[in-house]
Amino acid sequence: MPQIFFFAIIFILVADFGLERFLAYLNIKHSKNSLPPILSDIYDADKYAKQQEYFRTNASFGLITGSFSFLIIILMYSLGGFGWLDGLLQTHINNDIFRSLAFFAIIFIANDILNIPFQLYDTFVIEQKFGFNKITPKIFIFDKLKGFALTVIIGGGLLYLIIWIYSLTPNFFWLLAWSLVTVFGLFMSLFYSELIVPLFNKQTPLPEGELRTAIEEFAGKVHFKLKNIFVIDGSKRSTKANAYFTGFGPKKRIVLYDTLMDKMTTDEIVSVLAHEIGHYKHKHTIKNIIISLPTSLLLFYLLGLLLNSDSLAIALGGHSANFHLNVLGFGILYSPFSLVLDLFSNRLSRKYEYQADHFAASYGFGNQLVSGLKKLSATSLSNLMPHPVYVFFHYSHPTLYQRIKNIIKESQTPKGWGVKN
């Protein structure tokens, strides 16, 4: 049985790496195709050449980083490195909970240290070369330290509670751990912008003026109660623009990146927010939460079945079942199921994006949304010609070409198509 687990883990790791390399190859090859007419005005010749260089630079860098990570992980699994670490910790830490915490902490720190050179190169060489990076060495260091502190406090605390639950009641671990993670996820969806974002970025209320008036007028028109409109200092780290909607109920808020406000007209920004409000009107956030509950419950149930498997621990080089080794092995064995669920999730997410686009278009913002999306793509040097298979596996949004075609179609639909209550 340990051999079956071992070969299954190695096969899954190799198959996943092979699949990702194949998808990357298809995507790179497809990016050379000619742009359709409705996208031809996004880049001029020089800008398009720069976009192609940026895309290929990132693709090549992704191949290097992916291959490096694959090599490290395959060596750790095939040579029993995780089992060796478990044995080392057993000689120094008697408490099962603290031993598991130490195990995951060492892996996290080692992985972070190994990835720092790649992060530095990506930020200060690639992003700098193409004019995106605004991060200073000081900000980079402080971001790392704050991220590490959050991982220790929040991630470590949550992991401690999960392991503690398992030590108390292995038979009902799956149900109690799922309940804990669900409550934590709901809490973070409500308070993330208030508790976590301010540690990294400054959020200020959108001041009175033309833009705020236009946003509030549209929100009132579609019966969307909105008080919280914030501007975030995204220019502190990058020139890329963005906007997002977060929370629900009284905690919902719209966040605009200052870089977005510099690049778009008032109507274009309102069109982007109309899209975000469309998500709310169609209850996409609530639907995603409802869908995620049974899938995460299944994950914890299956994990509960394998946590006491000696064979799984032995396959990783251990001697008997323990929480950390079995969780590590389960994570790989579950990944094919996770892939299938991700495909379903991405497909559903793309459908939701169409619905949100349709909502904005139905209120007369189709043209503005198209021009806004084009500006977002141009300023971030987005790949406009991703391979359909790559999109199927990895894209949570339809391609820009697909979105524009559908927006143009919906712009011809009489006003009132969108949800209004």
C-alpha positions, 0 to 999 in steps of 0.5 A: 500500500505505501508503494501505491501511494508513493507512485500515485504521488510521483505520477500526479506531480509529473503529470501536473508539471507536464500538463502545465508545460504543454498548456504554456507551450500552446499559449505561447504559440497562440499568442503570435496569431493576428489580432481580430479587428475589434482588438486592433486599436489597443496597441500600436506597432511599437506597443504591441511589440513591447507586449509580445516581449513582456508576455514571452519574458514572463512565459520564459521566467515562469518555465524557469521558476516552475521547473525549479519548484518541480525539481525541489518538490520531486526530490523531496518526495522521491528521496523521503525528505519530508519523512527525514524532517519528521524524524528530526523533529520527533527527536526534539519536540514531543508534543504532536501539535507543536511538532506539526506546527514546526514542520509546516513552519520550516517548509514555509520558511524554506520555500519562502527563502528559495523563492525570494531570488525569483521574486526579486528578479520578477519585481526589480528586473522584469516589472522594472524593465517594462515600466510597471514596478513602483516597489522600493527595496524598503517596501519589498522588505516590509511587505515580506515581514508583514506577510510573514507576521500575518502567516504566523499569527493568522495561518499559524493560529488557524492551523493550531486550532485545526490540529487541536480539533483532530487531537480531540476528536479524530472521528468528527475532525472533518465536520468541526474543522470544516465549520471552523474554516467556513466561519473564518472564511466568512469573517475574512470576506466581511472584514478583510478590507478593514483589517488586512488591506490597511497593513499594506495600502492606504484606503481613503474615501473617494472625495466629493466631485464628479466621479463620486456623484456619477457613481452614487447616481448610478447606484441609486438608479439600480437601487444599490445601497452604497456608502463605502467608496474608497481609493487605494494607493495602488501606485505605491507598488505598480502602474497597473490599474484595477478596481474591485467589490468586496464584502456583502450586506452593510460591509460591502464596499467598492475600491478603486485603484488610484492608477485606474482613476488616472487612466479612465474617464468618469463614464469608463470608471462607472461602467467598471463599477456597474460591472461589479454591481452586476455581480452583486445584483446577480448574487454571485458572491452568495452563490459562490459561497453556497457552492463552496460549502459542500466542496470544502466539506468533501475535502475535509471528509476525505482528509479525515479518512486518510489522516490515520493512514500509516501507509500514506505517511510511510510513502513520504518516508515517515514511520507512522501516521501523523497529521503533517505528513498525511496532510502533505500526502493528501494534498497531492492525492487530492489535486486531480479532484481539485483540478476538476473542481477548478475547471467547473469553478472557472467555467461558472466564473466566466459565466458570471463575468458575462452576466456582470458585463450584460448588466452594465451594458443593459444600462447603456454602459456597453461602449464605455465598458469596452473602452475601459477594458481595452485601456486596462489591457493596454496598460498591463500589456495583457496577452490578447490571444490566449489559447482556448485550451489554456483559457479553459484550464486557467481563466476565471474571466472570458478573454477580452475578445469574448467579452467585447463581442458579448458586450457589443451584442448586449448593447443592442438589447433594450434597456432593462435586461439587467437585474434591478432588485 
